[in-house]
């Protein structure tokens, strides 16, 4: 899909140089840069949401409960394994 954007002159010139040095069309450079930015932004949002969910779980009691549950789960998963 084609689109038109406005850029400051210095950014346009830097994009031209970068695209040439990479041997790719300028439009491909813009597409790759935008894709990377969106991926980074999305990952940041996921991290923020996870931090919000787990912020109150960072106590010693909760960590001990998680560790106990993990050990119990591992025992259950491996109870029929021949070691």
N, C-alpha and C positions, 0 to 999 in steps of 0.2 A: 504494500500500500504506500502510496506517495503522500508526503506531508511537507509543509513548509514551516520552517522555524526561523526565528531571528536570533543571531548570535553577535556578541561583541566582536569587533575586528580581530583583536588579538587571539580570541578563542578559535575563530575561523582559520586564521593563519597557522596556529598550532595544530589544529585538526588536519589541515592540508599536509603539513610536514610529517605528522605522525602516520597518516594514511600512506603517504609516499614511501616512508621508510619501512612500513610493514608490507608494502606491495598490495594493498587492498583499496577498493574504492572508498571514498569519503563516506558515502551512505552506509557502507558496511561497518566502518569504524563507529559511526553514530549509533547504529543498531546494536553493536556489541557493547558499547559503553552504556547505553540505556539498559540493556539486559543485565549487565553486571550490577548497575546501580539498583535496579528493581530487586534482584536476588539478594543483595546486601540489605536493602531496606526491609524486605520481607523477613529475612532471618533475624534482623534486629527486633521486629515486632513479635516474632515467636518467642525470642529470648525474654523480652519484656513481659509477655503474658505468663510465661513459665515462672519467672521471678515473682510475679504477683501471686500466682497460685501457691508457690512454695515458701513465700516469705515468712509465714508463721510456723512453718514446720522445722525451722532451723534451731531447735532446742536439743539439749543433750538427751532428754527423755524420748523425743521423737526419733532421734538418730538411733538410740538403743532399740526402740520398737521396730524400726526398719531393718536393722541388722538382725534382730531375732527372727523377724518374718522371712528375711532372705535365707537364713540358715535353715529354717523349717521348710521353706519351699524347696531348697536344694536337697534336703533329706528325702522329701516326698518324691521328687523327681528321680532320685537315684536309688530308691529303696530296693528295686529289683535288679539292679546292675550287679554283675559279678566282678569283683575287684580282685 
